[in-house]
Amino acid sequence: MSPDQLTHRRTTAEGAPGSSVADGRGTPAARRPRRRFGSEHLGRAALVFLMIIVAVPFVFPIWWMITSSMKTTSEILRLPPSLWPESPSFDSYRQVFELQPFAQQYLNSLYIAVLVTVGTMAVAALAGYAFARIRFRGSNALFVLVLVGLLVPSEVTIVPLFRMVNSAGLIDTHWPLIVIPILGAPSVLATFIMRQFFVTLPGELEEAGRMDGLSRFGIFARIALPLSRSALAAVAIFTFLKSWNLYLEPLVYLSSKSNFTLPQALTQYVDAYGGPIWNVQLAATTLTVIPVLIVFIAAQRQFIQGLANSGLKG
């Protein structure tokens, strides 16, 4: 065998996958990937464990709400508390619909939230596009004036708004809960998010639309609006949650139980002495959070992307 062939065999033997040739630190070379894989696996397990610990404060209240809705009132107030009902019962869910017109109140909140969400998305998209892409005198000053609406608490304007609604004969109707959030201060945040998104759109897209003969509204409807789905998803979730959880305004404008929304309805499950019927209240609350979870799960990816895109440029 020639010297060149002998050198080649030695090199092949040293680099073979199954060889136990040690490195400079005395550690077999074949074991180094296994040790690295073990450390990565341990780090991932530690991260999952940390995420579980962090999630406990958020998941436990939901768990307590659902399980307590299947308990009796005495079991809910018992010390130490139990994490699972001794004798699970769905009788409290039946009482939710027997003690008051909960189905009608559920429908009230649902259609009000949907109308407010759709209306706010339309107004915010138009206003945000105008502030971002249309240059006119005083646009920046007007936009700052619109943002001032975020600094005004709803409690400050509730009295003058009540006088206006009362003079229009709209007390104990749903019109104030639909029109005011769409055209008033609650839509300011939605306008801000849409404006921040439209600022990030390249100007070349509008130039291409103009060359194709599109009008200003055509550019908005065919180019800008379809690209803003992520921002619209963020606006939809924000608006739906705000309308769904609205409490002060329905308390001021509504007086009959058949017109109540869910936040008002939850306060009506009381006994003869005015004390809360805890298991029935928790059952009604469990039914109340279902649409919120559905909306967020359906649009969570667009929601996160919309928040990220809305802060790229100012």
N, C-alpha and C positions, 0 to 999 in steps of 0.2 A: 504494500500500500504506500502510495506516495505521501510526502509530508503535507501537500495541499489537501488531500482527501482526509487525512487524520485531523487536521485543524478544523475542517468543515464538520466532521462528526462530533468533535468536542463542542463546537458552537451550537449545534443542533441539540445536543443533550442538555446543555445548560439552559436553553430557552424553552425546553419542552414543558407543556402545561402540567404534566403529572410529576415533574421532577421536584425534589425537595431541596434544591440548592438554596442556601441561605444568602440573604443580602448582607450588606455591611454591618447591620445591627444584630445579626444572628437570628433573624426571624425568617422562617421559610417563606419563599416568595409566593407559593400557592395559597397561603393562608391570609395574605394581606387583603384581597377582595372580600373574603368572608368577614373579616373584622370590620371593614368599612361598611359592608351591608348591615352588619349587626348594629353598628352605631347609628346608621340612618333609620333603621327600624325602631330603635329605642327612642330616638328624637321624635319620630312621628307619633309613637305611642304617648310620649310625654305631652306633645301638643294637643292630641285628642283629649287626654285627661284634663288638661288645663281648660280647653274649650267646654268640656262638660261641667267643670266647676263654675266657670263664668256664666253658663247658661242656666244654672239652678235658680238664681233670683228671678229670672224671667219666666221659666217654665213652671216653677212651683205654684205661683198664684193661679195659673190656669188650671193646673192639676187640682188644687184645692177647691176652685170654683166648680169644676165638673163633678168631683166626687162628693162635695158637700150638697150639691143639688139632689143627690140620691139618698141623703141622710134625713133623719128627723131633726127638729129644732133642738131638742135636748141633746142629741148626739153631737151636733155642731158646736154647742157651748160647753161640752164636757172637757174636763182637764184630767189627764193630758189628752190632747187631741189625737184622733186616729187618722191615718192616711188613707184608709179605705173603709167604706160603710160596712157595718156589721150585717145589715140586711138591706141590700140595695133595692130601692123602690123608685119607680117613675111616676108616682102619684102626684108629686109636686109639679110635673110638667102638665098633667091634666088640669090642675088647679090654676095654672097660668092662664089658660083660655076660659076657665069658668068664672074667675073673679072679676074679669073685665074684658072688653073686646080687644084682646091682644092681637088677633089676626088682622083686624082693621088698622090698629096702631102700627103694626109691622109693615103693612102695605103703605101707610102714610109716610113712614120714614123712608121706605125703599123708593117710592116714586119721586119724593121730594129730592132725595140725594141724587138720583139719576138725572133729573131735570137740571138741578143746580150744577152738576158736574159737566153735563153736555153744554149748557149755556156758558159756564165759566171758561171752558176750553175754547169755545168759539170766540168769545170776547177777548180773552187773553191772547189768543193766536193773532187776531187782527191788530190789537193794540201793540203787542210785542213786536210784530213785523213792522208796523208804522214807526215805532221809536227806533228800531234797529236799522232799517234800510231806507227810510224816506227822510231826506234832509229838509227841514223847514225851520224858519226863524223861531227861536225860543223852544226848540225841541228838548234840549237838555234841561232847561228850567222847568218845563212842563213835566218832564219825567221825574225830576226831584220832587216836584209838588205832588205827583202821584205816590211816590214812595213815602211821603209824610203820612199817608193813610195807614202805614204799618205801625206808626208810633201812637196812633189814637186808639185807646182801649174802647171796646164795644160798649162798656158801661157808660162811657161819656155820651155817646150818641143815642142810647136806647130811649131816653125820654123824648127828645125831639122827633125821633122816628116813630114812636108810639103816637104822638099827637098827629103826625102826618097820616099814619095809617088809620087812626080813628076818624079823622076828618074825611077820609076817602071811603069810610064804611067797610073796611076790610078786616076789622077785628074778628077773631074766631074763624079766620079762613087761612088757607095755606099760601096765599099770594105773597104776604110779606116774607115768608121763609124761602120763597123762590126768587122773587125779583130783587130784593135787597142784597143777598149774597152775590148775585150775578153782576149787578151794576154798581155795587158799593165797595167799601173798603176790603171786604174779604177776598175780592178778586185781584188785589194789588200784588200779592205774592205770586200768583199765577202769571200775571203780566210781566213781572220781573224775570221769572224763570224763562218765559218764552223770548223775551227781549235778549237775554244773555245767550240763548241758543242761536237766534237768528244773526247775532253779531258775528258768530264764528263761521257762517256760511261764506264760501269764496265768492267774490264779486263776479268771477268769470261765469258762474251759473246764470246770473241775471243777464249778463251780456249775451250769452248763448240764447236765452229765452227771447230777448229783444230781437235778435237776428232772425229768429223763427217767427216773428210777428206777434208775440204774446204781449198782452197789455199788462199793466201793473198787477191787476187782480189775477190775471192768468198766470203770471210768474209766481204769485203767492200760492194759488190753488194747485198748480201743476208741478211746481218745483220745490218751493220752500216748505209747504205744508206736509207733503209726503216724507220729506227728510227729517221732519221734526217729531217723529213718532215716539222717540225716547223721551223727549221733553214733555210731550203731551201725556205720556204715561205717568210721569212724575206729577204733573198738574192734576191728572185724574185721581190719583191716589190721595194726594193732599186734600183736594176738594171734597172727595167722597167721605173721607174720614171726618173732616170738619163738619160737614152737613149732617152726617150720621150721628155724631156726638153732640150736636147743638142742643143746649139746654136753656140758656137764659132767654133767648128770643122766643121759643115756643112757650115758655112759662109766662111771658108778657103778653103775647098775642093770642094764645089759645085758652079756651075756658071749658069746652065740652070734651068728655072723655073719648068720644068717637073721632075727634080731630087730633087727639094727642099724638105726639111722636114717642118713640121708644124711651128716650131719656126721661121724659115725664112719666111714662107708664111704669117704669121701674120703681118710682117712688110711691106708687099707689097700692103696693102689696103690703098692707098693714092690717093688724088685728083691730078689735073693737077699742082698744086702749091707745091706738096710734103707734104701737110698737111694730117693727118690721117682722114679717114672716120670712125668716132667713132662707129656708130651703126653697120657697117659691120664688123669692127674689133672685137667688142664685141660678135657679132653673131658667128664669126669664133672661137673665144676663148671659147665660150660656147660649141660648138661642139668638141673642142679639149680636154676639161676636162672629157668628158664622159668615155673614156677607163680607165683613171686613177681612177675614182670613182668605176668602175666595178671591176678592179683588187684589189683595197683596200678592198672593201666590201666583195669580195669573199674569201680573204685570211687574213682578219684582225685578226681573232682568232689565227691562226698559226703564224702570224707576231708578235703579242705581246708575245706569248709563246716562239718564237724563240729568241727574244731579251732577255727575262728573262733567258733562258737556256744558251745563249752564254756568260753570265757573271758569271756563277757559279764557274768556276775554271779558273786559269790562267796558 
